[in-house]
Amino acid sequence: MLFEIAFDELRGVGDATFGEWREVGDLAVHVRRRLTANEMRYAGIDSVVDIRGTPEHIARIDRLRPFLPPIVRHEHADVFP
């Protein structure tokens, strides 16, 4: 049921044939998809870079920490995708 809702919300967004990931969390499910070239142009995205493990990744996680549940707030940045 939850994935059905997620797919309804994503209808017309991205292209599952380019890549799609389904994740189940404690409170929600997530569906992630690669964007199409047209969507990237529309959003002004010139390229995509994997920032995991970089100082930028750590800085982004640090900005989110105040909003994370206390149980995971102090986890190492590597545990966050």
N, C-alpha and C positions, 0 to 999 in steps of 0.2 A: 504494500500500500504506500509506504513512504517513498520508495523509488518511483512509483507511478506519479506521485505528486512532483518529485524532482524533475522527471522527464517532461511532465506537462509544462513546468516553468521554463525548461530549456528548449522547448519546441521552437525551431527556427534559429537556434543559436549554436554556433560551432558546427563541426562535422565529425561525427563519431568514427568515420572511416580513417580520419587522420590521427585518431587516438582518443580514447575515452577511458576514464578510471572511475570505479565505484568504490566508495569507502563507507564503512559503517562505524559510527562513533557511539558514545554512550547516550547522547541526546538527539542525534540527528544522523541522516545519511547525506552523502555528498556525491554528486556526479560532476566530474571535471572533463572538459573536452578541449581539444585544440580548436582555435579559431580558424575561420577560412581566411584566405588572402583578402577578400573584400572587407571582412570585419576588421582585420588588422589595419587596412588602409583607412577605413572609416574612423577608427579609434586613434589614428596617428601613430600606430605601433610599427616601427621600422624593422625591428628584429627582436628576437626573444633570446635571452641569455639565462642559463642556469646559474643562479647565484648561491646555491647551497654550498656551505663550507667556506664562504667568503666573508670578509668583514662587513659587507653590505647586508648579508643574510643575518648576521648577528645583530647589527644595528636595527634592522626591521623587527626582529623578534623582541629586542629590548624595548622598542617603542610600544609593543603590544602587551608586554608583561603586566602592566597595571589592570588590564582588562581580562586577564586569564584567571581561571579558578585557582585558588590558593594551592591546591594539590599539585598543579603542574607549573605554577608561576616561576619556579626557580630551576626548572629542568634545563639541561644544556641545549643550546640552539639546534644541535644536530637532530634532536628528537622531533622537531617541527618541520614538516615538509615545505 
